[in-house]
Amino acid sequence: MSTQNTFLWILLFAFSAMLVNTIGIYVIWKNSRWAEKTLEYFMCFAAGMLISSPLIMAFPNAIAKNPSAGMAALIGFVFMYMSNKFIKKRTKTKELAFGVTAIQGILIHSLLDGAIYTVTFSVSILTGVLTGLGLVVHEFAEGVVTFSMLLKSGVSSKKAAVYAFFAAALTTPIGALIAYPAISRVSDPQLGLALGFVAGVLIYISAAHLLPEAGAHDKQHSGISFFLGVALAFLLLLSK
């Protein structure tokens, strides 16, 4: 795959993520009841994609490129765990974040999403698509959650929509554009470590963030949404 094609795929998914995130923000701003009803289904579907793609594609590729990728995956998982604990401690709430600290956490998370597109598409189109679809779907839920948390912090609905766009939506393509120059020049062993780190991050987002949040509400048929996400990941893998 040429460097130009890789860059175009990265841009396509990064800006798609921004669009879906923006749609999530707009939908809850204009129609909060519908967004709240469907949020858990989107989160479960994204969790299914994001738990499958690193385990069946990203992590095996990482190990093939660098035997130490398992350690990098552990570091990625622990990094996300400690980041989440730090944000919760600062806010003293049960939610992921609140107010200004919430925006800081989501901004870092969205920048990292952009970097994930760069790393995975640098390995192969299939790895990028498998990971990218799960991330793009979960962007809708992230947009809804970001807007909701800003409202709870006392920000007006109009300002919450604007702040959520800049913190959660726009930062994803920015993260991809920042990461691409560095990732496109690394060696295969270094790329293996980066991909291992990404696999750990994705497993944490799915298993420790999206699924528990969706499970707290335990909506009917949410399990089906999860398995549909897993099934789509396998179908994309089989279509290789």
C-alpha atoms as an extended CHARMM CRD file, in Angstrom:
* protein
*
       240  EXT
         1         1  MET       CA              0.0000000000        0.0000000000        0.0000000000  PROA      1               0.0000000000
         2         2  SER       CA              1.4750000000        3.3740000000       -1.0010000000  PROA      2               0.0000000000
         3         3  THR       CA              2.1410000000        6.1450000000        1.4890000000  PROA      3               0.0000000000
         4         4  GLN       CA             -0.4140000000        8.3690000000       -0.2720000000  PROA      4               0.0000000000
         5         5  ASN       CA             -3.1570000000        5.7360000000       -0.0200000000  PROA      5               0.0000000000
         6         6  THR       CA             -2.3760000000        5.1670000000        3.6590000000  PROA      6               0.0000000000
         7         7  PHE       CA             -2.6720000000        8.8870000000        4.3590000000  PROA      7               0.0000000000
         8         8  LEU       CA             -5.9860000000        9.1150000000        2.4800000000  PROA      8               0.0000000000
         9         9  TRP       CA             -7.4440000000        6.1980000000        4.4930000000  PROA      9               0.0000000000
        10        10  ILE       CA             -6.3140000000        7.8440000000        7.7360000000  PROA      10              0.0000000000
        11        11  LEU       CA             -7.9370000000       11.1430000000        6.7330000000  PROA      11              0.0000000000
        12        12  LEU       CA            -11.1520000000        9.3830000000        5.6660000000  PROA      12              0.0000000000
        13        13  PHE       CA            -11.6250000000        7.6520000000        9.0170000000  PROA      13              0.0000000000
        14        14  ALA       CA            -10.3910000000       10.5540000000       11.1570000000  PROA      14              0.0000000000
        15        15  PHE       CA            -12.8280000000       12.9940000000        9.5430000000  PROA      15              0.0000000000
        16        16  SER       CA            -15.6000000000       10.3730000000        9.5790000000  PROA      16              0.0000000000
        17        17  ALA       CA            -15.0450000000       10.0870000000       13.3340000000  PROA      17              0.0000000000
        18        18  MET       CA            -15.3070000000       13.8600000000       13.6370000000  PROA      18              0.0000000000
        19        19  LEU       CA            -18.5530000000       13.8370000000       11.6290000000  PROA      19              0.0000000000
        20        20  VAL       CA            -20.1580000000       11.0340000000       13.6870000000  PROA      20              0.0000000000
        21        21  ASN       CA            -19.1030000000       12.7230000000       16.9330000000  PROA      21              0.0000000000
        22        22  THR       CA            -20.6180000000       15.9950000000       15.7270000000  PROA      22              0.0000000000
        23        23  ILE       CA            -23.8460000000       14.1810000000       14.8030000000  PROA      23              0.0000000000
        24        24  GLY       CA            -23.9930000000       12.7580000000       18.3270000000  PROA      24              0.0000000000
        25        25  ILE       CA            -23.5830000000       16.2380000000       19.7930000000  PROA      25              0.0000000000
        26        26  TYR       CA            -26.2400000000       17.6960000000       17.4790000000  PROA      26              0.0000000000
        27        27  VAL       CA            -28.7360000000       14.8770000000       18.0480000000  PROA      27              0.0000000000
        28        28  ILE       CA            -28.6650000000       15.1170000000       21.8370000000  PROA      28              0.0000000000
        29        29  TRP       CA            -28.7890000000       18.9070000000       21.6180000000  PROA      29              0.0000000000
        30        30  LYS       CA            -31.9340000000       18.7410000000       19.4750000000  PROA      30              0.0000000000
        31        31  ASN       CA            -33.4650000000       15.4110000000       20.5390000000  PROA      31              0.0000000000
        32        32  SER       CA            -32.1790000000       14.2680000000       23.9130000000  PROA      32              0.0000000000
        33        33  ARG       CA            -34.8170000000       11.5580000000       24.4620000000  PROA      33              0.0000000000
        34        34  TRP       CA            -33.9310000000        9.5570000000       21.3230000000  PROA      34              0.0000000000
        35        35  ALA       CA            -30.1990000000        9.8550000000       21.9590000000  PROA      35              0.0000000000
        36        36  GLU       CA            -30.5540000000        8.6190000000       25.5340000000  PROA      36              0.0000000000
        37        37  LYS       CA            -32.6310000000        5.6160000000       24.3820000000  PROA      37              0.0000000000
        38        38  THR       CA            -30.1160000000        4.4600000000       21.7580000000  PROA      38              0.0000000000
        39        39  LEU       CA            -26.8350000000        5.4200000000       23.4420000000  PROA      39              0.0000000000
        40        40  GLU       CA            -26.2780000000        2.0340000000       25.1450000000  PROA      40              0.0000000000
        41        41  TYR       CA            -26.8050000000        0.1500000000       21.8720000000  PROA      41              0.0000000000
        42        42  PHE       CA            -24.1400000000        2.2310000000       20.1270000000  PROA      42              0.0000000000
        43        43  MET       CA            -21.7690000000        1.7080000000       23.0420000000  PROA      43              0.0000000000
        44        44  CYS       CA            -22.2860000000       -2.0810000000       23.0580000000  PROA      44              0.0000000000
        45        45  PHE       CA            -21.8060000000       -2.3370000000       19.2880000000  PROA      45              0.0000000000
        46        46  ALA       CA            -18.6170000000       -0.2720000000       19.4690000000  PROA      46              0.0000000000
        47        47  ALA       CA            -17.3980000000       -2.3990000000       22.3990000000  PROA      47              0.0000000000
        48        48  GLY       CA            -17.8800000000       -5.5590000000       20.3280000000  PROA      48              0.0000000000
        49        49  MET       CA            -15.8260000000       -4.0990000000       17.4930000000  PROA      49              0.0000000000
        50        50  LEU       CA            -13.1140000000       -2.6910000000       19.7530000000  PROA      50              0.0000000000
        51        51  ILE       CA            -12.6060000000       -5.8740000000       21.7990000000  PROA      51              0.0000000000
        52        52  SER       CA            -12.4320000000       -8.0150000000       18.6460000000  PROA      52              0.0000000000
        53        53  SER       CA            -10.2050000000       -5.9430000000       16.3660000000  PROA      53              0.0000000000
        54        54  PRO       CA             -7.1450000000       -5.7970000000       18.6570000000  PROA      54              0.0000000000
        55        55  LEU       CA             -7.4000000000       -9.4650000000       19.6720000000  PROA      55              0.0000000000
        56        56  ILE       CA             -7.8560000000      -10.9850000000       16.2020000000  PROA      56              0.0000000000
        57        57  MET       CA             -5.8530000000       -8.5270000000       14.0950000000  PROA      57              0.0000000000
        58        58  ALA       CA             -3.9110000000       -5.6920000000       15.7500000000  PROA      58              0.0000000000
        59        59  PHE       CA             -2.2380000000       -7.6580000000       18.5630000000  PROA      59              0.0000000000
        60        60  PRO       CA             -1.1550000000      -10.6500000000       16.4020000000  PROA      60              0.0000000000
        61        61  ASN       CA              0.3520000000       -8.1780000000       13.8970000000  PROA      61              0.0000000000
        62        62  ALA       CA              2.1270000000       -6.3650000000       16.7200000000  PROA      62              0.0000000000
        63        63  ILE       CA              3.6650000000       -9.6070000000       18.0600000000  PROA      63              0.0000000000
        64        64  ALA       CA              4.7990000000      -10.5570000000       14.5500000000  PROA      64              0.0000000000
        65        65  LYS       CA              6.6450000000       -7.2480000000       14.2390000000  PROA      65              0.0000000000
        66        66  ASN       CA              8.0300000000       -7.1440000000       17.7800000000  PROA      66              0.0000000000
        67        67  PRO       CA              7.9700000000       -9.9340000000       20.4360000000  PROA      67              0.0000000000
        68        68  SER       CA              7.8710000000       -7.2390000000       23.1420000000  PROA      68              0.0000000000
        69        69  ALA       CA              4.5030000000       -5.9220000000       21.8990000000  PROA      69              0.0000000000
        70        70  GLY       CA              2.7520000000       -7.7240000000       24.7810000000  PROA      70              0.0000000000
        71        71  MET       CA              4.5270000000       -5.4500000000       27.2570000000  PROA      71              0.0000000000
        72        72  ALA       CA              3.5430000000       -2.4300000000       25.1780000000  PROA      72              0.0000000000
        73        73  ALA       CA             -0.0940000000       -3.6190000000       25.2520000000  PROA      73              0.0000000000
        74        74  LEU       CA              0.0550000000       -3.8940000000       29.0360000000  PROA      74              0.0000000000
        75        75  ILE       CA              1.5030000000       -0.3870000000       29.2550000000  PROA      75              0.0000000000
        76        76  GLY       CA             -1.3170000000        0.9140000000       27.0290000000  PROA      76              0.0000000000
        77        77  PHE       CA             -3.9610000000       -0.7320000000       29.2290000000  PROA      77              0.0000000000
        78        78  VAL       CA             -2.3720000000        0.5230000000       32.4630000000  PROA      78              0.0000000000
        79        79  PHE       CA             -1.9490000000        4.0030000000       30.9870000000  PROA      79              0.0000000000
        80        80  MET       CA             -5.6770000000        4.2340000000       30.2670000000  PROA      80              0.0000000000
        81        81  TYR       CA             -6.5450000000        2.7760000000       33.6730000000  PROA      81              0.0000000000
        82        82  MET       CA             -4.3520000000        5.2700000000       35.5450000000  PROA      82              0.0000000000
        83        83  SER       CA             -5.6120000000        8.1810000000       33.4070000000  PROA      83              0.0000000000
        84        84  ASN       CA             -9.1970000000        7.2410000000       34.2190000000  PROA      84              0.0000000000
        85        85  LYS       CA             -8.4190000000        6.9050000000       37.9490000000  PROA      85              0.0000000000
        86        86  PHE       CA             -6.6800000000       10.2870000000       37.9610000000  PROA      86              0.0000000000
        87        87  ILE       CA             -9.6340000000       12.0250000000       36.2880000000  PROA      87              0.0000000000
        88        88  LYS       CA            -12.1280000000       10.4120000000       38.6810000000  PROA      88              0.0000000000
        89        89  LYS       CA            -10.0180000000       11.4030000000       41.6840000000  PROA      89              0.0000000000
        90        90  ARG       CA             -9.7920000000       14.9940000000       40.5090000000  PROA      90              0.0000000000
        91        91  THR       CA            -13.5330000000       15.2500000000       39.9210000000  PROA      91              0.0000000000
        92        92  LYS       CA            -14.6310000000       13.1530000000       42.9280000000  PROA      92              0.0000000000
        93        93  THR       CA            -17.5210000000       11.7130000000       40.8870000000  PROA      93              0.0000000000
        94        94  LYS       CA            -18.3920000000        8.2560000000       39.6030000000  PROA      94              0.0000000000
        95        95  GLU       CA            -18.4840000000        9.4600000000       35.9970000000  PROA      95              0.0000000000
        96        96  LEU       CA            -15.4880000000        9.4690000000       33.6840000000  PROA      96              0.0000000000
        97        97  ALA       CA            -15.0070000000       13.1880000000       34.0610000000  PROA      97              0.0000000000
        98        98  PHE       CA            -16.7500000000       16.3900000000       34.9810000000  PROA      98              0.0000000000
        99        99  GLY       CA            -16.4260000000       20.0500000000       33.9820000000  PROA      99              0.0000000000
       100       100  VAL       CA            -13.0130000000       21.2580000000       32.9140000000  PROA      100             0.0000000000
       101       101  THR       CA            -11.2570000000       18.0320000000       33.8850000000  PROA      101             0.0000000000
       102       102  ALA       CA            -13.7540000000       16.1110000000       31.7610000000  PROA      102             0.0000000000
       103       103  ILE       CA            -12.8700000000       18.2080000000       28.7350000000  PROA      103             0.0000000000
       104       104  GLN       CA             -9.1540000000       17.6570000000       29.3680000000  PROA      104             0.0000000000
       105       105  GLY       CA             -9.6210000000       13.9050000000       29.5900000000  PROA      105             0.0000000000
       106       106  ILE       CA            -11.8390000000       13.6790000000       26.5120000000  PROA      106             0.0000000000
       107       107  LEU       CA             -9.5090000000       15.9250000000       24.5240000000  PROA      107             0.0000000000
       108       108  ILE       CA             -6.5360000000       13.6320000000       25.2760000000  PROA      108             0.0000000000
       109       109  HSD       CA             -8.6710000000       10.5890000000       24.4720000000  PROA      109             0.0000000000
       110       110  SER       CA             -9.7690000000       12.0350000000       21.1100000000  PROA      110             0.0000000000
       111       111  LEU       CA             -6.1970000000       12.9890000000       20.1870000000  PROA      111             0.0000000000
       112       112  LEU       CA             -5.2120000000        9.4010000000       20.9740000000  PROA      112             0.0000000000
       113       113  ASP       CA             -8.0420000000        8.1270000000       18.7300000000  PROA      113             0.0000000000
       114       114  GLY       CA             -6.5190000000       10.0890000000       15.8600000000  PROA      114             0.0000000000
       115       115  ALA       CA             -3.1040000000        8.5690000000       16.5740000000  PROA      115             0.0000000000
       116       116  ILE       CA             -4.6890000000        5.0810000000       16.6270000000  PROA      116             0.0000000000
       117       117  TYR       CA             -5.9400000000        5.5540000000       13.0480000000  PROA      117             0.0000000000
       118       118  THR       CA             -2.4130000000        6.4630000000       11.9820000000  PROA      118             0.0000000000
       119       119  VAL       CA             -0.8130000000        3.4320000000       13.6660000000  PROA      119             0.0000000000
       120       120  THR       CA             -3.3480000000        0.8460000000       12.4960000000  PROA      120             0.0000000000
       121       121  PHE       CA             -3.5400000000        1.9970000000        8.8660000000  PROA      121             0.0000000000
       122       122  SER       CA              0.2660000000        2.0810000000        8.7700000000  PROA      122             0.0000000000
       123       123  VAL       CA              0.1420000000       -1.6970000000        9.3730000000  PROA      123             0.0000000000
       124       124  SER       CA             -2.5360000000       -2.5580000000        6.7590000000  PROA      124             0.0000000000
       125       125  ILE       CA             -5.8640000000       -1.3720000000        5.3830000000  PROA      125             0.0000000000
       126       126  LEU       CA             -7.7000000000       -4.2830000000        7.0430000000  PROA      126             0.0000000000
       127       127  THR       CA             -6.2290000000       -3.5700000000       10.4790000000  PROA      127             0.0000000000
       128       128  GLY       CA             -7.1460000000        0.0940000000       10.0820000000  PROA      128             0.0000000000
       129       129  VAL       CA            -10.6860000000       -0.6240000000        8.9030000000  PROA      129             0.0000000000
       130       130  LEU       CA            -11.3520000000       -3.1750000000       11.6780000000  PROA      130             0.0000000000
       131       131  THR       CA            -10.1980000000       -0.7360000000       14.3380000000  PROA      131             0.0000000000
       132       132  GLY       CA            -11.5630000000        2.3590000000       12.6160000000  PROA      132             0.0000000000
       133       133  LEU       CA            -15.1560000000        1.1380000000       12.3120000000  PROA      133             0.0000000000
       134       134  GLY       CA            -15.3750000000        0.4530000000       16.0340000000  PROA      134             0.0000000000
       135       135  LEU       CA            -13.8730000000        3.8240000000       16.8720000000  PROA      135             0.0000000000
       136       136  VAL       CA            -16.1330000000        5.7030000000       14.4450000000  PROA      136             0.0000000000
       137       137  VAL       CA            -19.2640000000        4.0540000000       15.8950000000  PROA      137             0.0000000000
       138       138  HSD       CA            -18.2370000000        4.8490000000       19.4650000000  PROA      138             0.0000000000
       139       139  GLU       CA            -17.7350000000        8.5070000000       18.4870000000  PROA      139             0.0000000000
       140       140  PHE       CA            -21.5300000000        8.9910000000       18.4710000000  PROA      140             0.0000000000
       141       141  ALA       CA            -21.6910000000        7.9010000000       22.1100000000  PROA      141             0.0000000000
       142       142  GLU       CA            -18.6630000000       10.0280000000       22.9740000000  PROA      142             0.0000000000
       143       143  GLY       CA            -20.3040000000       13.1190000000       21.4910000000  PROA      143             0.0000000000
       144       144  VAL       CA            -23.4740000000       12.4840000000       23.4990000000  PROA      144             0.0000000000
       145       145  VAL       CA            -21.5310000000       11.8540000000       26.7240000000  PROA      145             0.0000000000
       146       146  THR       CA            -19.3160000000       14.9380000000       26.2810000000  PROA      146             0.0000000000
       147       147  PHE       CA            -22.3120000000       17.2130000000       25.7190000000  PROA      147             0.0000000000
       148       148  SER       CA            -24.1410000000       15.7030000000       28.7120000000  PROA      148             0.0000000000
       149       149  MET       CA            -21.2000000000       16.1720000000       31.0690000000  PROA      149             0.0000000000
       150       150  LEU       CA            -20.7900000000       19.7950000000       30.0230000000  PROA      150             0.0000000000
       151       151  LEU       CA            -24.4570000000       20.4400000000       30.7470000000  PROA      151             0.0000000000
       152       152  LYS       CA            -24.0300000000       18.9040000000       34.2100000000  PROA      152             0.0000000000
       153       153  SER       CA            -21.1210000000       21.2760000000       34.8630000000  PROA      153             0.0000000000
       154       154  GLY       CA            -23.4470000000       24.2580000000       34.4320000000  PROA      154             0.0000000000
       155       155  VAL       CA            -22.5990000000       25.2320000000       30.8450000000  PROA      155             0.0000000000
       156       156  SER       CA            -25.4690000000       26.4060000000       28.6320000000  PROA      156             0.0000000000
       157       157  SER       CA            -26.6470000000       24.0010000000       25.9220000000  PROA      157             0.0000000000
       158       158  LYS       CA            -25.3010000000       26.1650000000       23.0880000000  PROA      158             0.0000000000
       159       159  LYS       CA            -21.8680000000       26.5360000000       24.6720000000  PROA      159             0.0000000000
       160       160  ALA       CA            -21.8490000000       22.8230000000       25.5800000000  PROA      160             0.0000000000
       161       161  ALA       CA            -22.3510000000       21.9450000000       21.8970000000  PROA      161             0.0000000000
       162       162  VAL       CA            -19.4980000000       24.2320000000       20.7920000000  PROA      162             0.0000000000
       163       163  TYR       CA            -17.0840000000       23.1020000000       23.5270000000  PROA      163             0.0000000000
       164       164  ALA       CA            -17.9260000000       19.4300000000       22.8930000000  PROA      164             0.0000000000
       165       165  PHE       CA            -17.1700000000       19.8510000000       19.1780000000  PROA      165             0.0000000000
       166       166  PHE       CA            -13.7310000000       21.3480000000       19.8050000000  PROA      166             0.0000000000
       167       167  ALA       CA            -12.8010000000       18.9200000000       22.6030000000  PROA      167             0.0000000000
       168       168  ALA       CA            -14.2350000000       15.6160000000       21.3180000000  PROA      168             0.0000000000
       169       169  ALA       CA            -14.7510000000       15.9280000000       17.5450000000  PROA      169             0.0000000000
       170       170  LEU       CA            -12.1380000000       18.2320000000       16.0220000000  PROA      170             0.0000000000
       171       171  THR       CA             -9.2620000000       16.7770000000       18.0470000000  PROA      171             0.0000000000
       172       172  THR       CA             -9.4650000000       13.3500000000       16.3440000000  PROA      172             0.0000000000
       173       173  PRO       CA             -8.2690000000       14.4770000000       12.8760000000  PROA      173             0.0000000000
       174       174  ILE       CA             -5.7860000000       16.7880000000       14.6010000000  PROA      174             0.0000000000
       175       175  GLY       CA             -4.3580000000       13.7920000000       16.4810000000  PROA      175             0.0000000000
       176       176  ALA       CA             -4.0670000000       11.8360000000       13.2320000000  PROA      176             0.0000000000
       177       177  LEU       CA             -2.2740000000       14.6890000000       11.4510000000  PROA      177             0.0000000000
       178       178  ILE       CA              0.1450000000       15.1490000000       14.3670000000  PROA      178             0.0000000000
       179       179  ALA       CA              0.9560000000       11.4250000000       14.6220000000  PROA      179             0.0000000000
       180       180  TYR       CA              1.3200000000       10.6590000000       10.9030000000  PROA      180             0.0000000000
       181       181  PRO       CA              4.7430000000       12.2730000000       10.2540000000  PROA      181             0.0000000000
       182       182  ALA       CA              6.2920000000       10.3100000000       13.1250000000  PROA      182             0.0000000000
       183       183  ILE       CA              4.5570000000        6.9580000000       12.5400000000  PROA      183             0.0000000000
       184       184  SER       CA              5.2350000000        6.9480000000        8.7890000000  PROA      184             0.0000000000
       185       185  ARG       CA              8.9950000000        6.9630000000        9.4570000000  PROA      185             0.0000000000
       186       186  VAL       CA              9.3350000000        4.3140000000       12.1810000000  PROA      186             0.0000000000
       187       187  SER       CA             10.8120000000        0.8400000000       11.6810000000  PROA      187             0.0000000000
       188       188  ASP       CA              8.7630000000       -2.3780000000       11.8190000000  PROA      188             0.0000000000
       189       189  PRO       CA              9.8400000000       -3.2660000000       15.4030000000  PROA      189             0.0000000000
       190       190  GLN       CA              8.9240000000        0.2410000000       16.5710000000  PROA      190             0.0000000000
       191       191  LEU       CA              5.5930000000        0.0240000000       14.7530000000  PROA      191             0.0000000000
       192       192  GLY       CA              4.9840000000       -3.3030000000       16.5280000000  PROA      192             0.0000000000
       193       193  LEU       CA              5.4330000000       -1.6060000000       19.9040000000  PROA      193             0.0000000000
       194       194  ALA       CA              3.1160000000        1.2440000000       18.8820000000  PROA      194             0.0000000000
       195       195  LEU       CA              0.4930000000       -1.2260000000       17.6650000000  PROA      195             0.0000000000
       196       196  GLY       CA              0.8160000000       -3.2320000000       20.8970000000  PROA      196             0.0000000000
       197       197  PHE       CA              0.2340000000       -0.0520000000       22.9190000000  PROA      197             0.0000000000
       198       198  VAL       CA             -2.8230000000        0.7370000000       20.7730000000  PROA      198             0.0000000000
       199       199  ALA       CA             -4.1760000000       -2.8030000000       21.3170000000  PROA      199             0.0000000000
       200       200  GLY       CA             -3.9690000000       -2.3050000000       25.0850000000  PROA      200             0.0000000000
       201       201  VAL       CA             -5.7440000000        1.0430000000       24.8110000000  PROA      201             0.0000000000
       202       202  LEU       CA             -8.5450000000       -0.4150000000       22.6730000000  PROA      202             0.0000000000
       203       203  ILE       CA             -9.0660000000       -3.3820000000       25.0050000000  PROA      203             0.0000000000
       204       204  TYR       CA             -9.3530000000       -0.9950000000       27.9500000000  PROA      204             0.0000000000
       205       205  ILE       CA            -11.8270000000        1.2840000000       26.1530000000  PROA      205             0.0000000000
       206       206  SER       CA            -14.0230000000       -1.6980000000       25.3040000000  PROA      206             0.0000000000
       207       207  ALA       CA            -13.7720000000       -3.9230000000       28.3900000000  PROA      207             0.0000000000
       208       208  ALA       CA            -13.3390000000       -1.3230000000       31.1260000000  PROA      208             0.0000000000
       209       209  HSD       CA            -15.1560000000        1.7210000000       29.7620000000  PROA      209             0.0000000000
       210       210  LEU       CA            -17.8490000000        1.0900000000       27.1510000000  PROA      210             0.0000000000
       211       211  LEU       CA            -19.2120000000       -2.2690000000       28.3860000000  PROA      211             0.0000000000
       212       212  PRO       CA            -19.4780000000       -1.3400000000       32.1040000000  PROA      212             0.0000000000
       213       213  GLU       CA            -21.1440000000        1.9620000000       31.2180000000  PROA      213             0.0000000000
       214       214  ALA       CA            -23.6590000000        0.2280000000       28.9530000000  PROA      214             0.0000000000
       215       215  GLY       CA            -24.1300000000       -2.6220000000       31.4340000000  PROA      215             0.0000000000
       216       216  ALA       CA            -25.0510000000       -0.1840000000       34.1900000000  PROA      216             0.0000000000
       217       217  HSD       CA            -28.3110000000        0.4210000000       32.3150000000  PROA      217             0.0000000000
       218       218  ASP       CA            -28.6990000000       -3.1840000000       31.0600000000  PROA      218             0.0000000000
       219       219  LYS       CA            -31.1630000000       -2.4070000000       28.2860000000  PROA      219             0.0000000000
       220       220  GLN       CA            -33.0370000000       -5.1810000000       26.5090000000  PROA      220             0.0000000000
       221       221  HSD       CA            -31.1930000000       -6.5620000000       23.4670000000  PROA      221             0.0000000000
       222       222  SER       CA            -27.9910000000       -4.6320000000       24.2820000000  PROA      222             0.0000000000
       223       223  GLY       CA            -26.1590000000       -7.9680000000       24.2270000000  PROA      223             0.0000000000
       224       224  ILE       CA            -27.2500000000       -8.4500000000       20.6200000000  PROA      224             0.0000000000
       225       225  SER       CA            -25.6400000000       -5.1190000000       19.7440000000  PROA      225             0.0000000000
       226       226  PHE       CA            -22.3800000000       -6.3170000000       21.3070000000  PROA      226             0.0000000000
       227       227  PHE       CA            -22.3700000000       -9.5950000000       19.3490000000  PROA      227             0.0000000000
       228       228  LEU       CA            -23.2250000000       -7.7420000000       16.1360000000  PROA      228             0.0000000000
       229       229  GLY       CA            -20.0660000000       -5.7000000000       16.6880000000  PROA      229             0.0000000000
       230       230  VAL       CA            -18.0300000000       -8.8880000000       17.2120000000  PROA      230             0.0000000000
       231       231  ALA       CA            -19.6170000000      -10.5020000000       14.1390000000  PROA      231             0.0000000000
       232       232  LEU       CA            -18.8160000000       -7.5070000000       11.9370000000  PROA      232             0.0000000000
       233       233  ALA       CA            -15.1650000000       -7.6380000000       13.0020000000  PROA      233             0.0000000000
       234       234  PHE       CA            -14.9860000000      -11.3250000000       12.0400000000  PROA      234             0.0000000000
       235       235  LEU       CA            -16.7430000000      -10.7400000000        8.7080000000  PROA      235             0.0000000000
       236       236  LEU       CA            -14.2550000000       -8.0120000000        7.8310000000  PROA      236             0.0000000000
       237       237  LEU       CA            -11.3910000000      -10.3320000000        8.7850000000  PROA      237             0.0000000000
       238       238  LEU       CA            -12.7900000000      -13.1780000000        6.6410000000  PROA      238             0.0000000000
       239       239  SER       CA            -13.2050000000      -10.8320000000        3.6940000000  PROA      239             0.0000000000
       240       240  LYS       CA             -9.4570000000      -10.1950000000        3.6360000000  PROA      240             0.0000000000
